[in-house]
């Protein structure tokens, strides 16, 4: 049991965790870098501590400083949010060794699922369908690499085994380009993840990106909270997410969900987690598991009525899940638009001062954000400044509500991608719900040519 939680993160997710803690009667310790010293949410924390300069490596990624802050503040638990150290097995171990509670899965689970090769092997053992390809690391020998690709059939995808966030991935369509692609991707992986391991699998031409949300306690209870569609992406970065996944039979979602729960039990998973799949021609193919809270957890919360962050906290406190699979029902539909401080044409980050911040409201509208008028968007961190969520009884109603909400949302002083979202939620293909992972990049290319 614990009564004080240190939030090892910043921005909107720090706000989200802080609210959940206070709703459960828990005290909070907010950490901040010098760049975030004026963040409004710090005043709502029970204690706020500066842990270093703006650069993430000296602050939000500084494990020693975070653990020292926990010791100084008397916090007994640490919530990592998403990004930064949330999927760092070494950090989870360090938290536990310090006698603190890591609000997330065990270091063992993080390590297993963080290595994409080990994760694939675990999923195959649990009967979860995977993208065609070997469950071993890619050899360093050129002949072995060529043979592996030939066995799968072109096109193939080269991926970093320790990768994530859309980095360390390269599509190869013919043998002549394979070895160069492997060399480049291996170097990218070494630089980005300090791990040069790669693996190879079939590249699916027109898949959708479908997620399955799970919750597991320490008593063997594992629940599936339904699906999300995250197919509207640019360079493997999600832009819009929906729940549930449109056009896939609930029975099929339930079937793949149960397979995910089998995998959770096999690896002894605890907490909230997300299984990510490619879905093509009626088949699911596992690609990775995120052993943390997802940015898009909000849409699952809206359709299930379950506070995922509160459940994370309860599970970490040693409580059993207070409901069963039969209690989980999806009500209506939900959509999330990620609002980023970036140029809507070039997608370059656009830091600066927010001069105007007019937020929408009304039935079924939620805005998760940490910014206010007058705040400065820092160049040191991710460009997301908010998440606009719409919920309704039907998908059609959600699109109508989101269109109005986006029209009401006004941000001045910096450039944002709001205009892009306004176009997308009025797009006929998007509204039909049949877009694949490559839709947005095709559409942007066509728009640039017109």
Legacy VTK file of the C-alpha trace (Angstrom):
# vtk DataFile Version 3.0
C-alpha trace
ASCII
DATASET POLYDATA
POINTS 450 float
0.000 0.000 0.000
1.128 3.552 -0.652
-0.362 6.996 -0.127
2.024 9.199 -2.153
2.810 8.833 -5.858
5.722 10.456 -7.635
4.842 11.246 -11.261
7.950 10.687 -13.373
6.651 12.510 -16.430
5.376 15.827 -17.718
2.614 17.444 -19.753
-0.886 16.105 -20.253
-0.109 12.622 -18.927
1.229 14.127 -15.695
-2.078 15.979 -15.338
-4.019 12.791 -16.065
-2.138 10.768 -13.435
-2.391 13.569 -10.893
-6.179 13.721 -11.214
-6.551 9.962 -10.840
-4.371 10.002 -7.729
-6.386 12.781 -6.110
-9.666 11.009 -6.917
-8.344 7.994 -4.995
-7.179 10.143 -2.087
-3.482 9.769 -2.929
-0.951 12.571 -2.590
1.214 13.489 -5.577
4.774 14.612 -6.158
5.247 16.355 -9.499
8.658 16.482 -11.127
9.672 19.194 -13.572
12.635 20.398 -15.557
13.680 24.049 -15.672
11.830 24.322 -19.009
8.580 23.294 -17.282
8.989 25.429 -14.161
5.922 27.535 -15.016
3.623 24.612 -15.847
0.210 25.264 -14.355
-0.407 21.710 -13.169
2.510 21.907 -10.722
0.367 24.029 -8.410
-2.158 21.180 -8.108
0.444 18.708 -6.863
1.046 18.239 -3.164
4.739 18.776 -3.818
6.698 19.823 -6.918
10.426 19.208 -7.315
12.828 20.381 -10.016
15.059 17.539 -11.178
17.297 19.204 -13.716
17.699 21.280 -16.874
15.509 21.102 -19.956
17.328 18.322 -21.804
15.442 15.053 -21.096
18.657 13.151 -20.426
19.370 15.492 -17.530
15.835 15.496 -16.118
12.966 13.187 -17.129
15.382 10.411 -18.137
17.710 10.891 -15.173
16.981 7.790 -13.119
19.221 8.772 -10.204
17.550 12.180 -9.890
14.074 10.645 -9.987
14.897 8.080 -7.308
16.475 10.796 -5.151
13.322 12.893 -5.552
11.251 9.945 -4.344
13.481 9.550 -1.308
13.445 13.258 -0.459
9.674 13.599 -0.924
8.694 10.420 0.907
6.841 9.038 -2.124
6.378 5.277 -1.945
5.391 4.695 -5.587
6.400 5.969 -9.018
4.116 6.266 -12.035
6.147 6.577 -15.267
3.265 7.615 -17.575
4.184 6.914 -21.198
7.391 7.662 -23.079
10.585 8.524 -21.183
11.243 5.636 -18.719
7.858 3.927 -18.899
9.177 0.827 -20.699
12.671 0.792 -19.232
13.111 -2.524 -17.445
16.248 -1.293 -15.687
14.345 1.640 -14.210
11.515 -0.621 -13.029
14.113 -2.810 -11.302
15.802 0.196 -9.716
12.456 1.420 -8.362
11.736 -1.957 -6.797
15.287 -2.258 -5.367
14.782 1.135 -3.716
11.804 -0.338 -1.858
9.290 1.584 -3.957
6.337 0.458 -6.052
6.635 0.745 -9.822
3.153 1.440 -11.179
3.333 -0.895 -14.134
4.307 -4.461 -14.974
7.340 -6.291 -13.635
10.766 -5.636 -15.083
10.702 -9.195 -16.412
7.523 -8.562 -18.415
8.865 -5.254 -19.734
12.104 -6.923 -20.783
10.378 -9.840 -22.520
7.923 -7.697 -24.454
10.413 -4.897 -25.101
12.561 -7.234 -27.178
10.456 -7.740 -30.294
12.040 -11.136 -31.039
11.404 -12.432 -27.515
7.888 -10.966 -27.633
7.113 -12.750 -30.880
8.364 -16.025 -29.438
6.163 -15.564 -26.358
3.121 -14.730 -28.475
3.583 -17.774 -30.692
3.811 -19.922 -27.559
0.484 -18.454 -26.402
-1.152 -19.112 -29.767
-1.322 -15.438 -30.796
-1.021 -15.040 -34.602
2.085 -13.129 -35.702
3.310 -11.501 -38.897
5.014 -14.201 -41.049
8.743 -14.375 -40.352
11.223 -16.165 -38.068
11.121 -15.730 -34.281
14.880 -15.255 -34.163
17.182 -12.267 -34.539
18.418 -11.505 -38.038
21.833 -12.978 -38.739
24.879 -10.829 -39.468
25.807 -13.074 -42.386
24.657 -11.703 -45.781
23.729 -15.134 -47.164
21.511 -15.844 -44.155
19.811 -12.460 -44.512
19.075 -13.046 -48.180
17.801 -16.561 -47.471
15.483 -15.329 -44.697
13.933 -12.723 -46.977
13.542 -15.223 -49.796
11.776 -17.656 -47.456
9.287 -14.981 -46.372
8.756 -13.473 -49.834
9.132 -9.823 -50.819
8.293 -7.167 -49.770
9.796 -7.570 -46.300
10.181 -5.267 -43.324
13.456 -4.897 -41.428
12.878 -3.862 -37.808
14.967 -3.060 -34.746
14.319 -5.690 -32.081
14.528 -3.022 -29.369
12.657 -0.444 -31.454
9.514 1.541 -30.891
7.792 4.789 -31.743
7.999 4.078 -35.446
11.819 4.200 -35.508
14.190 1.523 -36.773
11.958 0.225 -39.579
12.582 -0.129 -43.298
10.619 -1.729 -46.147
12.557 -3.682 -48.776
10.850 -4.683 -52.018
13.630 -6.459 -53.902
16.808 -8.440 -53.086
19.170 -5.840 -54.586
18.279 -3.354 -51.817
18.194 -5.753 -48.877
21.744 -5.727 -47.530
22.071 -1.943 -47.699
18.737 -1.563 -45.904
19.873 -3.963 -43.188
23.127 -2.054 -42.669
21.366 1.307 -42.426
18.659 0.020 -40.092
21.222 -1.700 -37.868
23.107 1.556 -37.462
19.865 3.441 -36.748
19.003 0.866 -34.092
22.440 1.154 -32.513
22.160 4.942 -32.303
18.519 5.133 -31.210
18.250 2.147 -28.862
21.862 1.201 -28.022
21.018 -2.229 -29.408
21.812 -3.219 -32.991
19.646 -6.349 -33.062
17.240 -6.663 -36.000
14.527 -9.036 -37.160
12.717 -9.556 -40.448
9.090 -10.196 -41.309
6.603 -9.927 -44.132
5.536 -6.406 -45.116
1.758 -6.231 -45.358
0.659 -3.846 -48.096
-2.717 -2.573 -46.841
-3.221 -3.424 -43.171
-5.122 -1.590 -40.481
-3.530 -0.939 -37.088
-5.730 -2.518 -34.419
-5.057 -2.546 -30.677
-6.397 -4.693 -27.851
-6.427 -3.162 -24.363
-5.885 -5.463 -21.384
-5.917 -5.122 -17.604
-4.335 -7.714 -15.302
-4.008 -7.847 -11.523
-1.564 -9.813 -9.369
-4.110 -12.554 -8.634
-4.372 -14.063 -12.092
-7.359 -11.987 -13.209
-6.943 -10.763 -16.787
-9.533 -8.768 -18.726
-9.903 -7.525 -22.293
-11.296 -3.989 -22.621
-11.963 -4.122 -26.335
-10.310 -2.704 -29.430
-9.001 0.518 -30.933
-8.289 1.465 -34.542
-5.143 3.565 -34.934
-4.720 3.294 -38.708
-4.526 7.029 -39.438
-0.772 7.463 -39.093
2.064 9.425 -40.593
5.498 7.815 -40.550
4.225 5.276 -38.028
3.091 8.052 -35.676
-0.602 7.925 -34.771
-2.759 10.939 -35.586
-6.367 9.829 -34.934
-7.622 6.860 -32.908
-11.076 5.317 -32.511
-12.749 2.753 -30.248
-14.057 0.233 -30.954
-12.432 -0.761 -34.256
-15.038 -0.142 -36.950
-16.224 -2.985 -39.167
-14.668 -5.906 -37.271
-17.130 -8.377 -35.753
-17.260 -8.239 -31.937
-16.837 -12.021 -31.830
-13.546 -11.727 -33.708
-12.334 -9.035 -31.302
-13.364 -11.229 -28.357
-11.473 -14.187 -29.824
-8.213 -12.313 -30.341
-8.722 -10.652 -26.946
-8.827 -14.022 -25.205
-5.625 -15.044 -26.975
-3.997 -11.879 -25.636
-5.129 -12.756 -22.124
-3.600 -16.207 -22.484
-0.325 -14.499 -23.370
-0.640 -12.210 -20.326
-1.027 -15.188 -18.020
1.904 -16.928 -19.691
4.309 -14.054 -18.970
2.763 -13.134 -15.606
1.708 -9.691 -16.786
0.405 -7.127 -14.291
-1.220 -3.759 -14.936
-2.486 -2.084 -18.109
-1.087 -3.135 -21.456
-1.806 -2.952 -25.167
-1.345 -5.583 -27.843
-0.803 -4.068 -31.279
-1.830 -5.919 -34.432
-1.856 -5.480 -38.164
-5.251 -6.526 -39.544
-5.548 -7.478 -43.190
-8.029 -9.641 -45.126
-9.830 -10.647 -41.956
-6.693 -11.800 -40.108
-4.843 -10.413 -37.084
-1.030 -10.357 -36.976
0.722 -9.412 -33.711
3.469 -6.799 -34.022
4.255 -5.673 -30.465
2.986 -5.123 -26.935
3.206 -1.792 -25.144
3.785 -2.504 -21.462
2.420 0.845 -20.325
-0.451 3.257 -20.670
-1.081 4.323 -24.281
-1.615 7.923 -25.376
-4.951 6.778 -26.842
-6.210 5.088 -23.667
-8.848 7.819 -23.503
-11.089 6.346 -26.207
-11.232 3.014 -24.378
-12.147 4.850 -21.183
-14.979 6.670 -22.936
-16.630 3.552 -24.370
-16.117 1.291 -21.325
-16.517 3.824 -18.512
-13.390 2.404 -16.864
-10.707 4.772 -15.538
-7.539 3.018 -16.723
-5.168 5.163 -14.662
-7.158 4.562 -11.503
-7.055 0.837 -12.255
-3.279 1.018 -12.677
-3.013 2.600 -9.249
-5.351 0.076 -7.618
-3.522 -2.879 -9.120
-0.163 -1.467 -7.991
-1.571 -1.133 -4.469
-2.244 -4.856 -4.464
-5.976 -4.724 -5.082
-7.786 -7.304 -7.180
-9.824 -6.141 -10.157
-13.293 -5.347 -8.882
-15.129 -6.533 -11.991
-15.093 -9.403 -14.442
-15.162 -9.826 -18.201
-18.959 -10.042 -18.187
-19.128 -6.574 -16.604
-17.268 -4.913 -19.487
-19.509 -3.481 -22.178
-18.738 -0.964 -24.890
-21.174 1.947 -25.048
-21.201 3.832 -28.312
-18.078 5.068 -30.068
-15.158 7.408 -29.325
-12.471 9.231 -31.292
-9.271 11.034 -30.313
-7.419 13.674 -32.333
-3.851 14.386 -31.240
-3.307 18.148 -31.225
0.324 18.905 -32.003
2.350 22.104 -32.116
3.566 21.504 -35.650
3.272 22.953 -39.117
0.212 21.380 -40.798
2.046 21.206 -44.146
5.623 20.237 -43.258
4.908 18.671 -39.837
7.961 20.416 -38.414
7.626 21.119 -34.645
6.563 24.702 -33.880
7.549 25.678 -30.337
6.655 29.095 -29.020
4.212 30.989 -26.836
0.498 30.183 -26.973
-1.265 33.532 -27.185
-4.820 32.169 -27.377
-6.281 28.868 -26.169
-10.063 28.555 -26.651
-11.272 25.055 -25.830
-14.493 23.363 -27.015
-17.224 21.865 -24.852
-20.636 20.258 -25.057
-22.023 16.735 -24.856
-19.462 13.992 -25.275
-16.419 16.263 -25.576
-13.228 15.852 -23.523
-9.933 17.697 -23.845
-6.857 16.320 -22.081
-4.154 18.970 -22.001
-1.651 20.699 -19.770
-1.417 24.041 -21.581
-3.016 27.438 -21.040
-2.908 30.747 -22.861
0.487 32.288 -22.208
2.304 28.948 -21.866
5.447 28.345 -23.882
5.691 25.121 -25.876
9.244 23.878 -25.388
11.413 22.596 -28.260
12.869 19.926 -25.977
9.863 17.593 -25.831
7.189 15.924 -27.932
5.058 18.391 -29.869
1.704 17.102 -28.588
-0.107 19.793 -26.602
-3.456 18.090 -26.145
-5.854 15.310 -27.038
-9.368 16.153 -28.191
-11.808 13.298 -27.572
-15.404 12.913 -28.726
-17.850 10.240 -27.528
-21.324 9.446 -28.753
-23.944 6.753 -29.179
-22.854 6.098 -32.759
-19.829 6.611 -34.951
-21.777 9.122 -37.054
-22.591 11.164 -33.972
-18.951 11.121 -32.912
-17.832 12.523 -36.265
-20.438 15.277 -36.026
-19.362 16.186 -32.491
-15.675 16.120 -33.389
-16.226 18.416 -36.375
-17.922 20.994 -34.166
-15.308 20.627 -31.413
-12.417 21.104 -33.843
-14.102 24.212 -35.250
-14.419 25.597 -31.707
-10.810 24.824 -30.766
-8.707 27.938 -31.400
-4.966 28.110 -30.773
-2.961 31.213 -31.699
0.693 32.144 -31.345
1.973 28.827 -32.648
1.134 26.638 -35.633
-0.821 23.445 -34.971
-2.283 20.501 -36.873
-5.892 21.483 -36.073
-6.559 22.345 -39.727
-5.375 18.875 -40.751
-7.803 17.253 -38.316
-10.662 19.405 -39.613
-10.002 18.073 -43.098
-9.631 14.461 -41.996
-12.880 14.220 -40.010
-14.754 15.491 -43.069
-12.989 13.126 -45.471
-15.328 10.568 -47.070
-12.856 7.681 -46.832
-12.138 8.355 -43.167
-15.839 8.593 -42.369
-16.448 5.296 -44.201
-13.995 3.653 -41.786
-12.076 1.669 -44.382
-8.670 3.397 -44.331
-5.421 1.470 -43.884
-2.092 2.418 -42.290
-0.855 4.080 -45.457
-3.958 6.153 -46.160
-2.751 9.412 -44.596
0.582 9.464 -46.394
-1.146 8.699 -49.731
-3.674 11.459 -49.076
-0.997 13.973 -48.101
0.971 13.134 -51.224
-2.099 13.606 -53.421
-2.920 16.895 -51.681
0.611 18.168 -52.269
0.372 17.380 -55.979
-3.006 19.057 -56.480
LINES 1 451
450 0 1 2 3 4 5 6 7 8 9 10 11 12 13 14 15 16 17 18 19 20 21 22 23 24 25 26 27 28 29 30 31 32 33 34 35 36 37 38 39 40 41 42 43 44 45 46 47 48 49 50 51 52 53 54 55 56 57 58 59 60 61 62 63 64 65 66 67 68 69 70 71 72 73 74 75 76 77 78 79 80 81 82 83 84 85 86 87 88 89 90 91 92 93 94 95 96 97 98 99 100 101 102 103 104 105 106 107 108 109 110 111 112 113 114 115 116 117 118 119 120 121 122 123 124 125 126 127 128 129 130 131 132 133 134 135 136 137 138 139 140 141 142 143 144 145 146 147 148 149 150 151 152 153 154 155 156 157 158 159 160 161 162 163 164 165 166 167 168 169 170 171 172 173 174 175 176 177 178 179 180 181 182 183 184 185 186 187 188 189 190 191 192 193 194 195 196 197 198 199 200 201 202 203 204 205 206 207 208 209 210 211 212 213 214 215 216 217 218 219 220 221 222 223 224 225 226 227 228 229 230 231 232 233 234 235 236 237 238 239 240 241 242 243 244 245 246 247 248 249 250 251 252 253 254 255 256 257 258 259 260 261 262 263 264 265 266 267 268 269 270 271 272 273 274 275 276 277 278 279 280 281 282 283 284 285 286 287 288 289 290 291 292 293 294 295 296 297 298 299 300 301 302 303 304 305 306 307 308 309 310 311 312 313 314 315 316 317 318 319 320 321 322 323 324 325 326 327 328 329 330 331 332 333 334 335 336 337 338 339 340 341 342 343 344 345 346 347 348 349 350 351 352 353 354 355 356 357 358 359 360 361 362 363 364 365 366 367 368 369 370 371 372 373 374 375 376 377 378 379 380 381 382 383 384 385 386 387 388 389 390 391 392 393 394 395 396 397 398 399 400 401 402 403 404 405 406 407 408 409 410 411 412 413 414 415 416 417 418 419 420 421 422 423 424 425 426 427 428 429 430 431 432 433 434 435 436 437 438 439 440 441 442 443 444 445 446 447 448 449
